[in-house]
Amino acid sequence: MRQGCLVPNIAEVTLVCLRPKDGAIEMQLRARRSISTCPACGTASRRVHSYYQRKLADLPWEGLPVVILLQARKFFCVGDSCRRKIFTEPLPGTVARYARRSCRSSEALHWLTLALGGRAGARLARRLGFLACRSTLLRSLRHRMQPTA
C-alpha cells in the first residue's frame, strides 16, 4: 500500500471531482486507459459498450469516511473466436472484482483484524472512520484465508 496518495492507483484511475457530502467525502474517479484487454482471449479493445457507476468505500481522511464513485466501462471483445462478447475493464490495483471496498481499504482492515480481532478491531475501525462491523471484519478474514481452487 502506497502512503500519502489521494487516488487509490494513479496508473489506473484519474480524479474527476472531490466534494464533501453528508458527513463524508465523495471522490469521483474514472479509468485512465482508453484500451482494455479481454480476460478470456487477451485481445485489446477500444470499443466501449456502456458505462456504469460503482460505489466503493476507501480509506478515511481525518476520521471522515470516503466514498469512491468509480465510472467503470464495459467493452466489446473484438476477438473473432472469443466466447465472451462483452467484458468489464479490470482495475486490479484499485478494486477487486465484485468488491465494495478499494484494495487499500481492504488491506488496512485486514491488518486491523489480524492485529485486534473482531470486536476490538471494529471499535478501532469506527474511531478511525472505517464503516465495518465485527462480523464484516471476521468474514473478510475468513474469506482471505480460504484457499482458492
TABEL-V676329 format. One record per backbone hydrogen bond with DSSP energy under -1.0 kcal/mol. CO is the residue of the C=O (numbers start at 0). NH is the residue of the N-H. Records with the same first field share a line. If there is no record, write none. Layout:
BEGIN
CO->NH  NH
END
This chain:
BEGIN
8->11  12
11->31
13->29
16->27
18->25
20->23
23->20
24->66
25->18
26->68
27->15  16
28->70
29->13
35->44
37->41
42->37
44->35
46->75
49->73
51->71
53->69
55->67
56->101
60->63
63->60
64->24
65->57
66->26
67->55
68->28
69->53
70->30
71->51
72->88
73->48  49
74->86
84->76
86->74
90->93  94
93->102
95->98
99->56
101->105
102->106
103->107
104->108
105->109
106->110
107->111
108->112
109->113
110->114
111->115
112->116
117->121
118->122
119->123
120->124
121->125
122->126
123->127
124->128  129
132->136
133->137
134->138
135->139
136->140
137->141
138->142
139->143
140->144
141->145
END
